[in-house]
Amino acid sequence: VTSYAYPFGMRGDESPATAKILAECGYSSVFISQHGTVQKGANPLRLPRIKVEAGEPLWMFKLLCKGGMDAWALADSLL
């Protein structure tokens, strides 16, 4: 296992200190719960992710993958 995703990942659940510990444990990528797509040059120890709910239809999954809900990143940054 080389990737880690914070179970809840709220802003208070992750920090530079926890990212350092995870890197020292051998994780090469860490996902926080802040919404967004991974961009070139992103910090691999603080990667955003896209929330996909159980039971969502295929059209919603495709929309999410194309960035259709990226405006949520603004809401995440304010919480």
All heavy atoms as a GROMACS GRO file, in nm:
protein
  600
    1VAL      N    1   0.086  -0.117   0.000
    1VAL     CA    2   0.000   0.000   0.000
    1VAL      C    3   0.090   0.122   0.000
    1VAL      O    4   0.175   0.139   0.087
    1VAL     CB    5  -0.092   0.000   0.124
    1VAL    CG1    6  -0.174   0.126   0.129
    1VAL    CG2    7  -0.181  -0.122   0.125
    2THR      N    8   0.069   0.209  -0.098
    2THR     CA    9   0.151   0.330  -0.109
    2THR      C   10   0.071   0.458  -0.098
    2THR      O   11   0.128   0.566  -0.095
    2THR     CB   12   0.228   0.331  -0.242
    2THR    OG1   13   0.134   0.328  -0.350
    2THR    CG2   14   0.322   0.212  -0.253
    3SER      N   15  -0.062   0.446  -0.094
    3SER     CA   16  -0.148   0.565  -0.084
    3SER      C   17  -0.231   0.560   0.044
    3SER      O   18  -0.267   0.452   0.090
    3SER     CB   19  -0.243   0.573  -0.203
    3SER     OG   20  -0.170   0.591  -0.322
    4TYR      N   21  -0.260   0.677   0.096
    4TYR     CA   22  -0.339   0.690   0.218
    4TYR      C   23  -0.446   0.795   0.193
    4TYR      O   24  -0.421   0.897   0.130
    4TYR     CB   25  -0.250   0.733   0.336
    4TYR     CG   26  -0.325   0.752   0.465
    4TYR    CD1   27  -0.347   0.644   0.548
    4TYR    CD2   28  -0.372   0.876   0.503
    4TYR    CE1   29  -0.416   0.659   0.668
    4TYR    CE2   30  -0.441   0.893   0.622
    4TYR     CZ   31  -0.462   0.785   0.704
    4TYR     OH   32  -0.530   0.800   0.822
    5ALA      N   33  -0.566   0.769   0.244
    5ALA     CA   34  -0.675   0.868   0.237
    5ALA      C   35  -0.724   0.889   0.379
    5ALA      O   36  -0.759   0.793   0.448
    5ALA     CB   37  -0.788   0.819   0.148
    6TYR      N   38  -0.726   1.014   0.423
    6TYR     CA   39  -0.777   1.043   0.556
    6TYR      C   40  -0.921   0.994   0.565
    6TYR      O   41  -1.001   1.021   0.475
    6TYR     CB   42  -0.772   1.194   0.583
    6TYR     CG   43  -0.633   1.247   0.608
    6TYR    CD1   44  -0.557   1.300   0.505
    6TYR    CD2   45  -0.579   1.244   0.735
    6TYR    CE1   46  -0.430   1.350   0.528
    6TYR    CE2   47  -0.451   1.294   0.760
    6TYR     CZ   48  -0.378   1.347   0.654
    6TYR     OH   49  -0.252   1.395   0.678
    7PRO      N   50  -0.955   0.921   0.671
    7PRO     CA   51  -1.090   0.865   0.682
    7PRO      C   52  -1.200   0.971   0.675
    7PRO      O   53  -1.301   0.951   0.611
    7PRO     CB   54  -1.091   0.796   0.817
    7PRO     CG   55  -0.948   0.772   0.850
    7PRO     CD   56  -0.871   0.882   0.782
    8PHE      N   57  -1.181   1.082   0.741
    8PHE     CA   58  -1.280   1.189   0.736
    8PHE      C   59  -1.222   1.306   0.658
    8PHE      O   60  -1.289   1.367   0.580
    8PHE     CB   61  -1.325   1.230   0.876
    8PHE     CG   62  -1.394   1.116   0.947
    8PHE    CD1   63  -1.326   1.040   1.040
    8PHE    CD2   64  -1.524   1.084   0.917
    8PHE    CE1   65  -1.388   0.933   1.103
    8PHE    CE2   66  -1.587   0.977   0.979
    8PHE     CZ   67  -1.518   0.902   1.073
    9GLY      N   68  -1.098   1.336   0.683
    9GLY     CA   69  -1.026   1.433   0.604
    9GLY      C   70  -1.071   1.576   0.613
    9GLY      O   71  -1.046   1.654   0.524
   10MET      N   72  -1.139   1.612   0.720
   10MET     CA   73  -1.174   1.753   0.736
   10MET      C   74  -1.045   1.832   0.753
   10MET      O   75  -0.940   1.776   0.783
   10MET     CB   76  -1.266   1.771   0.857
   10MET     CG   77  -1.396   1.693   0.847
   10MET     SD   78  -1.494   1.729   0.700
   10MET     CE   79  -1.550   1.892   0.738
   11ARG      N   80  -1.052   1.960   0.734
   11ARG     CA   81  -0.930   2.041   0.739
   11ARG      C   82  -0.852   2.022   0.868
   11ARG      O   83  -0.730   2.022   0.868
   11ARG     CB   84  -0.964   2.187   0.717
   11ARG     CG   85  -1.009   2.211   0.574
   11ARG     CD   86  -1.048   2.352   0.552
   11ARG     NE   87  -0.928   2.435   0.556
   11ARG     CZ   88  -0.926   2.559   0.515
   11ARG    NH1   89  -1.035   2.614   0.468
   11ARG    NH2   90  -0.816   2.629   0.521
   12GLY      N   91  -0.922   2.003   0.980
   12GLY     CA   92  -0.854   1.983   1.107
   12GLY      C   93  -0.795   1.845   1.126
   12GLY      O   94  -0.720   1.822   1.219
   13ASP      N   95  -0.829   1.752   1.036
   13ASP     CA   96  -0.780   1.615   1.048
   13ASP      C   97  -0.644   1.595   0.982
   13ASP      O   98  -0.582   1.492   1.001
   13ASP     CB   99  -0.879   1.517   0.984
   13ASP     CG  100  -1.012   1.512   1.057
   13ASP    OD1  101  -1.014   1.542   1.178
   13ASP    OD2  102  -1.113   1.482   0.992
   14GLU      N  103  -0.601   1.690   0.902
   14GLU     CA  104  -0.473   1.675   0.832
   14GLU      C  105  -0.388   1.799   0.855
   14GLU      O  106  -0.440   1.906   0.880
   14GLU     CB  107  -0.494   1.649   0.684
   14GLU     CG  108  -0.580   1.751   0.612
   14GLU     CD  109  -0.500   1.855   0.536
   14GLU    OE1  110  -0.376   1.844   0.526
   14GLU    OE2  111  -0.561   1.949   0.488
   15SER      N  112  -0.257   1.778   0.850
   15SER     CA  113  -0.165   1.889   0.873
   15SER      C  114  -0.030   1.854   0.812
   15SER      O  115  -0.005   1.738   0.776
   15SER     CB  116  -0.148   1.912   1.024
   15SER     OG  117  -0.077   1.803   1.081
   16PRO      N  118   0.060   1.951   0.801
   16PRO     CA  119   0.195   1.920   0.753
   16PRO      C  120   0.264   1.814   0.841
   16PRO      O  121   0.337   1.730   0.790
   16PRO     CB  122   0.268   2.054   0.760
   16PRO     CG  123   0.159   2.155   0.742
   16PRO     CD  124   0.041   2.096   0.816
   17ALA      N  125   0.236   1.817   0.971
   17ALA     CA  126   0.297   1.719   1.062
   17ALA      C  127   0.249   1.577   1.031
   17ALA      O  128   0.329   1.484   1.027
   17ALA     CB  129   0.268   1.755   1.207
   18THR      N  130   0.118   1.561   1.010
   18THR     CA  131   0.068   1.427   0.979
   18THR      C  132   0.114   1.383   0.840
   18THR      O  133   0.145   1.265   0.820
   18THR     CB  134  -0.086   1.418   0.988
   18THR    OG1  135  -0.145   1.516   0.903
   18THR    CG2  136  -0.134   1.438   1.130
   19ALA      N  137   0.124   1.475   0.745
   19ALA     CA  138   0.175   1.440   0.612
   19ALA      C  139   0.319   1.391   0.622
   19ALA      O  140   0.357   1.293   0.557
   19ALA     CB  141   0.166   1.560   0.518
   20LYS      N  142   0.399   1.454   0.707
   20LYS     CA  143   0.538   1.413   0.726
   20LYS      C  144   0.545   1.273   0.785
   20LYS      O  145   0.624   1.189   0.740
   20LYS     CB  146   0.610   1.513   0.818
   20LYS     CG  147   0.755   1.480   0.839
   20LYS     CD  148   0.823   1.584   0.926
   20LYS     CE  149   0.970   1.547   0.939
   20LYS     NZ  150   1.020   1.557   1.072
   21ILE      N  151   0.462   1.246   0.884
   21ILE     CA  152   0.459   1.112   0.945
   21ILE      C  153   0.419   1.006   0.843
   21ILE      O  154   0.479   0.899   0.836
   21ILE     CB  155   0.364   1.111   1.067
   21ILE    CG1  156   0.423   1.196   1.179
   21ILE    CG2  157   0.337   0.968   1.114
   21ILE    CD1  158   0.326   1.227   1.291
   22LEU      N  159   0.316   1.037   0.762
   22LEU     CA  160   0.272   0.942   0.660
   22LEU      C  161   0.382   0.916   0.558
   22LEU      O  162   0.402   0.802   0.515
   22LEU     CB  163   0.144   0.992   0.593
   22LEU     CG  164   0.020   0.990   0.683
   22LEU    CD1  165  -0.092   1.071   0.620
   22LEU    CD2  166  -0.024   0.847   0.711
   23ALA      N  167   0.455   1.019   0.519
   23ALA     CA  168   0.567   1.002   0.426
   23ALA      C  169   0.676   0.915   0.489
   23ALA      O  170   0.731   0.826   0.423
   23ALA     CB  171   0.624   1.137   0.385
   24GLU      N  172   0.704   0.938   0.616
   24GLU     CA  173   0.804   0.858   0.687
   24GLU      C  174   0.762   0.711   0.698
   24GLU      O  175   0.846   0.622   0.704
   24GLU     CB  176   0.831   0.916   0.826
   24GLU     CG  177   0.904   1.049   0.822
   24GLU     CD  178   0.908   1.119   0.957
   24GLU    OE1  179   0.846   1.071   1.054
   24GLU    OE2  180   0.974   1.225   0.964
   25CYS      N  181   0.631   0.687   0.696
   25CYS     CA  182   0.579   0.550   0.701
   25CYS      C  183   0.579   0.484   0.564
   25CYS      O  184   0.543   0.367   0.552
   25CYS     CB  185   0.436   0.550   0.758
   25CYS     SG  186   0.431   0.588   0.934
   26GLY      N  187   0.618   0.558   0.461
   26GLY     CA  188   0.631   0.501   0.328
   26GLY      C  189   0.520   0.534   0.230
   26GLY      O  190   0.522   0.486   0.116
   27TYR      N  191   0.424   0.614   0.269
   27TYR     CA  192   0.317   0.652   0.176
   27TYR      C  193   0.371   0.754   0.076
   27TYR      O  194   0.435   0.851   0.116
   27TYR     CB  195   0.196   0.708   0.249
   27TYR     CG  196   0.125   0.605   0.334
   27TYR    CD1  197   0.144   0.600   0.471
   27TYR    CD2  198   0.041   0.512   0.274
   27TYR    CE1  199   0.080   0.504   0.549
   27TYR    CE2  200  -0.024   0.416   0.352
   27TYR     CZ  201  -0.004   0.413   0.488
   27TYR     OH  202  -0.067   0.319   0.563
   28SER      N  203   0.346   0.731  -0.051
   28SER     CA  204   0.393   0.824  -0.153
   28SER      C  205   0.284   0.920  -0.201
   28SER      O  206   0.313   1.018  -0.268
   28SER     CB  207   0.449   0.747  -0.273
   28SER     OG  208   0.351   0.662  -0.328
   29SER      N  209   0.159   0.890  -0.166
   29SER     CA  210   0.050   0.980  -0.199
   29SER      C  211  -0.052   0.977  -0.085
   29SER      O  212  -0.080   0.872  -0.028
   29SER     CB  213  -0.016   0.943  -0.332
   29SER     OG  214  -0.062   0.809  -0.330
   30VAL      N  215  -0.102   1.096  -0.052
   30VAL     CA  216  -0.198   1.112   0.057
   30VAL      C  217  -0.314   1.196   0.006
   30VAL      O  218  -0.294   1.304  -0.048
   30VAL     CB  219  -0.132   1.179   0.180
   30VAL    CG1  220  -0.233   1.201   0.290
   30VAL    CG2  221  -0.014   1.096   0.230
   31PHE      N  222  -0.436   1.145   0.026
   31PHE     CA  223  -0.556   1.214  -0.020
   31PHE      C  224  -0.630   1.275   0.098
   31PHE      O  225  -0.659   1.207   0.196
   31PHE     CB  226  -0.647   1.118  -0.096
   31PHE     CG  227  -0.588   1.074  -0.226
   31PHE    CD1  228  -0.501   0.965  -0.231
   31PHE    CD2  229  -0.615   1.143  -0.342
   31PHE    CE1  230  -0.444   0.925  -0.350
   31PHE    CE2  231  -0.558   1.104  -0.463
   31PHE     CZ  232  -0.473   0.995  -0.467
   32ILE      N  233  -0.660   1.405   0.086
   32ILE     CA  234  -0.740   1.475   0.185
   32ILE      C  235  -0.884   1.477   0.135
   32ILE      O  236  -0.911   1.428   0.025
   32ILE     CB  237  -0.685   1.618   0.209
   32ILE    CG1  238  -0.688   1.699   0.079
   32ILE    CG2  239  -0.543   1.610   0.264
   32ILE    CD1  240  -0.645   1.843   0.094
   33SER      N  241  -0.976   1.532   0.210
   33SER     CA  242  -1.115   1.530   0.162
   33SER      C  243  -1.155   1.658   0.090
   33SER      O  244  -1.269   1.672   0.050
   33SER     CB  245  -1.212   1.504   0.278
   33SER     OG  246  -1.219   1.617   0.360
   34GLN      N  247  -1.062   1.748   0.072
   34GLN     CA  248  -1.094   1.869  -0.003
   34GLN      C  249  -1.123   1.831  -0.148
   34GLN      O  250  -1.049   1.753  -0.209
   34GLN     CB  251  -0.979   1.969   0.004
   34GLN     CG  252  -0.943   2.009   0.146
   34GLN     CD  253  -1.058   2.073   0.220
   34GLN    OE1  254  -1.108   2.176   0.180
   34GLN    NE2  255  -1.102   2.011   0.327
   35HIS      N  256  -1.232   1.883  -0.202
   35HIS     CA  257  -1.277   1.844  -0.335
   35HIS      C  258  -1.186   1.900  -0.443
   35HIS      O  259  -1.138   2.012  -0.433
   35HIS     CB  260  -1.420   1.893  -0.359
   35HIS     CG  261  -1.473   1.848  -0.491
   35HIS    ND1  262  -1.536   1.727  -0.507
   35HIS    CD2  263  -1.468   1.906  -0.613
   35HIS    CE1  264  -1.569   1.713  -0.633
   35HIS    NE2  265  -1.530   1.821  -0.700
   36GLY      N  266  -1.166   1.822  -0.546
   36GLY     CA  267  -1.095   1.870  -0.662
   36GLY      C  268  -1.026   1.760  -0.737
   36GLY      O  269  -1.016   1.646  -0.689
   37THR      N  270  -0.979   1.791  -0.856
   37THR     CA  271  -0.904   1.696  -0.936
   37THR      C  272  -0.756   1.717  -0.912
   37THR      O  273  -0.712   1.827  -0.880
   37THR     CB  274  -0.936   1.714  -1.085
   37THR    OG1  275  -0.911   1.850  -1.122
   37THR    CG2  276  -1.081   1.680  -1.115
   38VAL      N  277  -0.681   1.612  -0.928
   38VAL     CA  278  -0.536   1.620  -0.910
   38VAL      C  279  -0.477   1.689  -1.033
   38VAL      O  280  -0.502   1.649  -1.146
   38VAL     CB  281  -0.475   1.479  -0.893
   38VAL    CG1  282  -0.323   1.486  -0.885
   38VAL    CG2  283  -0.531   1.412  -0.768
   39GLN      N  284  -0.401   1.793  -1.008
   39GLN     CA  285  -0.340   1.871  -1.115
   39GLN      C  286  -0.190   1.842  -1.122
   39GLN      O  287  -0.129   1.805  -1.022
   39GLN     CB  288  -0.361   2.021  -1.090
   39GLN     CG  289  -0.507   2.062  -1.078
   39GLN     CD  290  -0.584   2.046  -1.206
   39GLN    OE1  291  -0.534   2.074  -1.314
   39GLN    NE2  292  -0.707   1.997  -1.196
   40LYS      N  293  -0.133   1.861  -1.237
   40LYS     CA  294   0.011   1.844  -1.256
   40LYS      C  295   0.084   1.934  -1.157
   40LYS      O  296   0.048   2.051  -1.140
   40LYS     CB  297   0.050   1.880  -1.398
   40LYS     CG  298   0.195   1.856  -1.430
   40LYS     CD  299   0.225   1.886  -1.574
   40LYS     CE  300   0.372   1.859  -1.604
   40LYS     NZ  301   0.403   1.881  -1.745
   41GLY      N  302   0.184   1.880  -1.089
   41GLY     CA  303   0.262   1.956  -0.993
   41GLY      C  304   0.203   1.961  -0.854
   41GLY      O  305   0.257   2.027  -0.766
   42ALA      N  306   0.091   1.891  -0.833
   42ALA     CA  307   0.027   1.891  -0.700
   42ALA      C  308   0.117   1.824  -0.597
   42ALA      O  309   0.194   1.734  -0.630
   42ALA     CB  310  -0.108   1.819  -0.707
   43ASN      N  311   0.105   1.870  -0.475
   43ASN     CA  312   0.179   1.808  -0.364
   43ASN      C  313   0.125   1.667  -0.344
   43ASN      O  314   0.008   1.650  -0.309
   43ASN     CB  315   0.158   1.893  -0.238
   43ASN     CG  316   0.226   1.836  -0.116
   43ASN    OD1  317   0.277   1.725  -0.116
   43ASN    ND2  318   0.226   1.913  -0.009
   44PRO      N  319   0.207   1.563  -0.362
   44PRO     CA  320   0.157   1.426  -0.350
   44PRO      C  321   0.115   1.388  -0.207
   44PRO      O  322   0.048   1.287  -0.188
   44PRO     CB  323   0.274   1.340  -0.396
   44PRO     CG  324   0.394   1.426  -0.379
   44PRO     CD  325   0.347   1.568  -0.398
   45LEU      N  326   0.150   1.470  -0.111
   45LEU     CA  327   0.111   1.443   0.027
   45LEU      C  328  -0.012   1.523   0.068
   45LEU      O  329  -0.052   1.524   0.185
   45LEU     CB  330   0.227   1.473   0.123
   45LEU     CG  331   0.352   1.389   0.099
   45LEU    CD1  332   0.464   1.430   0.194
   45LEU    CD2  333   0.323   1.240   0.110
   46ARG      N  334  -0.074   1.589  -0.030
   46ARG     CA  335  -0.196   1.667  -0.002
   46ARG      C  336  -0.281   1.676  -0.128
   46ARG      O  337  -0.301   1.781  -0.185
   46ARG     CB  338  -0.158   1.806   0.048
   46ARG     CG  339  -0.272   1.878   0.114
   46ARG     CD  340  -0.227   2.004   0.185
   46ARG     NE  341  -0.335   2.056   0.263
   46ARG     CZ  342  -0.442   2.118   0.214
   46ARG    NH1  343  -0.454   2.136   0.085
   46ARG    NH2  344  -0.537   2.160   0.294
   47LEU      N  345  -0.328   1.561  -0.173
   47LEU     CA  346  -0.404   1.554  -0.298
   47LEU      C  347  -0.554   1.565  -0.271
   47LEU      O  348  -0.606   1.502  -0.180
   47LEU     CB  349  -0.374   1.421  -0.368
   47LEU     CG  350  -0.228   1.401  -0.410
   47LEU    CD1  351  -0.207   1.258  -0.455
   47LEU    CD2  352  -0.190   1.500  -0.518
   48PRO      N  353  -0.624   1.643  -0.353
   48PRO     CA  354  -0.769   1.650  -0.338
   48PRO      C  355  -0.833   1.523  -0.392
   48PRO      O  356  -0.766   1.440  -0.456
   48PRO     CB  357  -0.807   1.770  -0.425
   48PRO     CG  358  -0.702   1.772  -0.531
   48PRO     CD  359  -0.575   1.725  -0.463
   49ARG      N  360  -0.959   1.507  -0.369
   49ARG     CA  361  -1.030   1.391  -0.424
   49ARG      C  362  -1.172   1.430  -0.460
   49ARG      O  363  -1.221   1.534  -0.419
   49ARG     CB  364  -1.026   1.272  -0.328
   49ARG     CG  365  -1.090   1.298  -0.193
   49ARG     CD  366  -1.065   1.179  -0.101
   49ARG     NE  367  -1.120   1.202   0.031
   49ARG     CZ  368  -1.091   1.129   0.136
   49ARG    NH1  369  -1.010   1.027   0.125
   49ARG    NH2  370  -1.144   1.155   0.253
   50ILE      N  371  -1.234   1.344  -0.538
   50ILE     CA  372  -1.371   1.367  -0.582
   50ILE      C  373  -1.461   1.270  -0.507
   50ILE      O  374  -1.439   1.148  -0.510
   50ILE     CB  375  -1.384   1.347  -0.734
   50ILE    CG1  376  -1.296   1.448  -0.806
   50ILE    CG2  377  -1.529   1.359  -0.777
   50ILE    CD1  378  -1.282   1.423  -0.954
   51LYS      N  379  -1.560   1.323  -0.440
   51LYS     CA  380  -1.651   1.241  -0.362
   51LYS      C  381  -1.756   1.180  -0.454
   51LYS      O  382  -1.828   1.251  -0.523
   51LYS     CB  383  -1.718   1.326  -0.254
   51LYS     CG  384  -1.809   1.248  -0.164
   51LYS     CD  385  -1.868   1.341  -0.058
   51LYS     CE  386  -1.957   1.267   0.037
   51LYS     NZ  387  -2.015   1.354   0.137
   52VAL      N  388  -1.763   1.048  -0.454
   52VAL     CA  389  -1.863   0.976  -0.532
   52VAL      C  390  -1.950   0.900  -0.432
   52VAL      O  391  -1.900   0.820  -0.355
   52VAL     CB  392  -1.798   0.878  -0.633
   52VAL    CG1  393  -1.904   0.801  -0.709
   52VAL    CG2  394  -1.705   0.953  -0.727
   53GLU      N  395  -2.077   0.930  -0.433
   53GLU     CA  396  -2.171   0.866  -0.341
   53GLU      C  397  -2.220   0.734  -0.397
   53GLU      O  398  -2.232   0.717  -0.519
   53GLU     CB  399  -2.291   0.958  -0.317
   53GLU     CG  400  -2.258   1.090  -0.252
   53GLU     CD  401  -2.227   1.079  -0.105
   53GLU    OE1  402  -2.262   0.976  -0.043
   53GLU    OE2  403  -2.168   1.173  -0.051
   54ALA      N  404  -2.250   0.641  -0.308
   54ALA     CA  405  -2.306   0.513  -0.348
   54ALA      C  406  -2.440   0.535  -0.417
   54ALA      O  407  -2.520   0.618  -0.376
   54ALA     CB  408  -2.324   0.422  -0.227
   55GLY      N  409  -2.465   0.464  -0.522
   55GLY     CA  410  -2.592   0.472  -0.591
   55GLY      C  411  -2.606   0.585  -0.690
   55GLY      O  412  -2.713   0.602  -0.750
   56GLU      N  413  -2.501   0.666  -0.708
   56GLU     CA  414  -2.512   0.773  -0.807
   56GLU      C  415  -2.515   0.713  -0.948
   56GLU      O  416  -2.444   0.616  -0.975
   56GLU     CB  417  -2.395   0.872  -0.793
   56GLU     CG  418  -2.409   0.958  -0.671
   56GLU     CD  419  -2.304   1.064  -0.657
   56GLU    OE1  420  -2.190   1.046  -0.702
   56GLU    OE2  421  -2.337   1.166  -0.597
   57PRO      N  422  -2.593   0.769  -1.036
   57PRO     CA  423  -2.602   0.715  -1.172
   57PRO      C  424  -2.473   0.741  -1.251
   57PRO      O  425  -2.392   0.827  -1.216
   57PRO     CB  426  -2.720   0.791  -1.232
   57PRO     CG  427  -2.732   0.916  -1.152
   57PRO     CD  428  -2.681   0.883  -1.015
   58LEU      N  429  -2.458   0.667  -1.358
   58LEU     CA  430  -2.340   0.678  -1.442
   58LEU      C  431  -2.319   0.819  -1.494
   58LEU      O  432  -2.206   0.868  -1.499
   58LEU     CB  433  -2.348   0.578  -1.558
   58LEU     CG  434  -2.229   0.573  -1.651
   58LEU    CD1  435  -2.100   0.540  -1.575
   58LEU    CD2  436  -2.252   0.472  -1.762
   59TRP      N  437  -2.427   0.889  -1.531
   59TRP     CA  438  -2.411   1.025  -1.583
   59TRP      C  439  -2.348   1.117  -1.479
   59TRP      O  440  -2.269   1.205  -1.513
   59TRP     CB  441  -2.544   1.082  -1.635
   59TRP     CG  442  -2.649   1.107  -1.529
   59TRP    CD1  443  -2.749   1.023  -1.492
   59TRP    CD2  444  -2.661   1.223  -1.447
   59TRP    NE1  445  -2.823   1.079  -1.391
   59TRP    CE2  446  -2.771   1.203  -1.362
   59TRP    CE3  447  -2.591   1.344  -1.438
   59TRP    CZ2  448  -2.812   1.297  -1.268
   59TRP    CZ3  449  -2.632   1.438  -1.344
   59TRP    CH2  450  -2.741   1.413  -1.261
   60MET      N  451  -2.382   1.096  -1.350
   60MET     CA  452  -2.323   1.178  -1.243
   60MET      C  453  -2.175   1.146  -1.226
   60MET      O  454  -2.093   1.234  -1.208
   60MET     CB  455  -2.399   1.157  -1.112
   60MET     CG  456  -2.338   1.235  -0.996
   60MET     SD  457  -2.333   1.414  -1.020
   60MET     CE  458  -2.494   1.458  -0.962
   61PHE      N  459  -2.142   1.016  -1.232
   61PHE     CA  460  -2.002   0.976  -1.221
   61PHE      C  461  -1.920   1.040  -1.333
   61PHE      O  462  -1.812   1.095  -1.307
   61PHE     CB  463  -1.991   0.823  -1.226
   61PHE     CG  464  -1.849   0.774  -1.218
   61PHE    CD1  465  -1.780   0.777  -1.099
   61PHE    CD2  466  -1.786   0.725  -1.331
   61PHE    CE1  467  -1.648   0.732  -1.090
   61PHE    CE2  468  -1.654   0.680  -1.324
   61PHE     CZ  469  -1.586   0.684  -1.204
   62LYS      N  470  -1.971   1.037  -1.455
   62LYS     CA  471  -1.900   1.099  -1.568
   62LYS      C  472  -1.885   1.249  -1.546
   62LYS      O  473  -1.780   1.306  -1.574
   62LYS     CB  474  -1.974   1.070  -1.698
   62LYS     CG  475  -1.963   0.926  -1.742
   62LYS     CD  476  -2.042   0.904  -1.871
   62LYS     CE  477  -2.033   0.760  -1.918
   62LYS     NZ  478  -2.109   0.737  -2.042
   63LEU      N  479  -1.989   1.314  -1.497
   63LEU     CA  480  -1.985   1.457  -1.470
   63LEU      C  481  -1.879   1.489  -1.364
   63LEU      O  482  -1.801   1.583  -1.379
   63LEU     CB  483  -2.122   1.506  -1.423
   63LEU     CG  484  -2.136   1.655  -1.391
   63LEU    CD1  485  -2.120   1.738  -1.518
   63LEU    CD2  486  -2.270   1.682  -1.327
   64LEU      N  487  -1.875   1.409  -1.258
   64LEU     CA  488  -1.775   1.429  -1.153
   64LEU      C  489  -1.634   1.414  -1.208
   64LEU      O  490  -1.544   1.494  -1.175
   64LEU     CB  491  -1.797   1.329  -1.039
   64LEU     CG  492  -1.921   1.350  -0.954
   64LEU    CD1  493  -1.947   1.228  -0.867
   64LEU    CD2  494  -1.908   1.475  -0.870
   65CYS      N  495  -1.611   1.314  -1.291
   65CYS     CA  496  -1.479   1.289  -1.349
   65CYS      C  497  -1.434   1.401  -1.442
   65CYS      O  498  -1.314   1.423  -1.461
   65CYS     CB  499  -1.476   1.156  -1.421
   65CYS     SG  500  -1.487   1.014  -1.311
   66LYS      N  501  -1.530   1.474  -1.499
   66LYS     CA  502  -1.497   1.584  -1.591
   66LYS      C  503  -1.489   1.718  -1.518
   66LYS      O  504  -1.475   1.822  -1.581
   66LYS     CB  505  -1.602   1.592  -1.702
   66LYS     CG  506  -1.595   1.475  -1.796
   66LYS     CD  507  -1.702   1.487  -1.903
   66LYS     CE  508  -1.696   1.368  -1.998
   66LYS     NZ  509  -1.801   1.374  -2.099
   67GLY      N  510  -1.501   1.717  -1.385
   67GLY     CA  511  -1.489   1.841  -1.310
   67GLY      C  512  -1.620   1.915  -1.290
   67GLY      O  513  -1.619   2.031  -1.249
   68GLY      N  514  -1.731   1.850  -1.315
   68GLY     CA  515  -1.861   1.914  -1.307
   68GLY      C  516  -1.899   1.966  -1.169
   68GLY      O  517  -1.987   2.050  -1.157
   69MET      N  518  -1.833   1.917  -1.065
   69MET     CA  519  -1.864   1.963  -0.930
   69MET      C  520  -1.744   2.034  -0.866
   69MET      O  521  -1.738   2.049  -0.745
   69MET     CB  522  -1.906   1.844  -0.844
   69MET     CG  523  -2.033   1.775  -0.892
   69MET     SD  524  -2.178   1.881  -0.890
   69MET     CE  525  -2.211   1.888  -0.716
   70ASP      N  526  -1.648   2.078  -0.946
   70ASP     CA  527  -1.527   2.139  -0.891
   70ASP      C  528  -1.554   2.268  -0.814
   70ASP      O  529  -1.470   2.312  -0.736
   70ASP     CB  530  -1.423   2.163  -1.000
   70ASP     CG  531  -1.352   2.035  -1.039
   70ASP    OD1  532  -1.380   1.929  -0.979
   70ASP    OD2  533  -1.268   2.040  -1.131
   71ALA      N  534  -1.670   2.328  -0.834
   71ALA     CA  535  -1.703   2.449  -0.758
   71ALA      C  536  -1.710   2.419  -0.608
   71ALA      O  537  -1.696   2.510  -0.526
   71ALA     CB  538  -1.834   2.508  -0.807
   72TRP      N  539  -1.730   2.292  -0.571
   72TRP     CA  540  -1.732   2.254  -0.430
   72TRP      C  541  -1.599   2.285  -0.362
   72TRP      O  542  -1.594   2.300  -0.240
   72TRP     CB  543  -1.764   2.106  -0.414
   72TRP     CG  544  -1.910   2.078  -0.416
   72TRP    CD1  545  -1.978   2.012  -0.515
   72TRP    CD2  546  -2.008   2.115  -0.319
   72TRP    NE1  547  -2.112   2.007  -0.484
   72TRP    CE2  548  -2.134   2.069  -0.364
   72TRP    CE3  549  -2.002   2.184  -0.198
   72TRP    CZ2  550  -2.251   2.089  -0.293
   72TRP    CZ3  551  -2.119   2.204  -0.128
   72TRP    CH2  552  -2.242   2.157  -0.175
   73ALA      N  553  -1.490   2.294  -0.438
   73ALA     CA  554  -1.361   2.326  -0.378
   73ALA      C  555  -1.368   2.460  -0.304
   73ALA      O  556  -1.305   2.476  -0.199
   73ALA     CB  557  -1.253   2.330  -0.486
   74LEU      N  558  -1.443   2.554  -0.355
   74LEU     CA  559  -1.459   2.683  -0.288
   74LEU      C  560  -1.529   2.664  -0.153
   74LEU      O  561  -1.485   2.718  -0.052
   74LEU     CB  562  -1.538   2.781  -0.375
   74LEU     CG  563  -1.567   2.916  -0.312
   74LEU    CD1  564  -1.440   2.989  -0.278
   74LEU    CD2  565  -1.654   2.999  -0.403
   75ALA      N  566  -1.636   2.586  -0.151
   75ALA     CA  567  -1.706   2.560  -0.026
   75ALA      C  568  -1.614   2.490   0.074
   75ALA      O  569  -1.612   2.525   0.193
   75ALA     CB  570  -1.830   2.475  -0.051
   76ASP      N  571  -1.538   2.394   0.028
   76ASP     CA  572  -1.443   2.323   0.117
   76ASP      C  573  -1.342   2.420   0.178
   76ASP      O  574  -1.308   2.408   0.295
   76ASP     CB  575  -1.367   2.215   0.039
   76ASP     CG  576  -1.450   2.092   0.012
   76ASP    OD1  577  -1.554   2.075   0.078
   76ASP    OD2  578  -1.408   2.012  -0.073
   77SER      N  579  -1.294   2.513   0.097
   77SER     CA  580  -1.191   2.606   0.148
   77SER      C  581  -1.245   2.701   0.253
   77SER      O  582  -1.170   2.756   0.332
   77SER     CB  583  -1.129   2.684   0.032
   77SER     OG  584  -1.223   2.777  -0.021
   78LEU      N  585  -1.377   2.720   0.254
   78LEU     CA  586  -1.438   2.813   0.350
   78LEU      C  587  -1.483   2.744   0.479
   78LEU      O  588  -1.512   2.811   0.577
   78LEU     CB  589  -1.556   2.884   0.286
   78LEU     CG  590  -1.523   2.971   0.164
   78LEU    CD1  591  -1.650   3.022   0.100
   78LEU    CD2  592  -1.429   3.083   0.202
   79LEU      N  593  -1.492   2.611   0.478
   79LEU     CA  594  -1.539   2.538   0.596
   79LEU      C  595  -1.429   2.519   0.698
   79LEU      O  596  -1.317   2.506   0.672
   79LEU     CB  597  -1.595   2.402   0.555
   79LEU     CG  598  -1.720   2.409   0.467
   79LEU    CD1  599  -1.759   2.268   0.424
   79LEU    CD2  600  -1.836   2.473   0.542
   0.00000   0.00000   0.00000
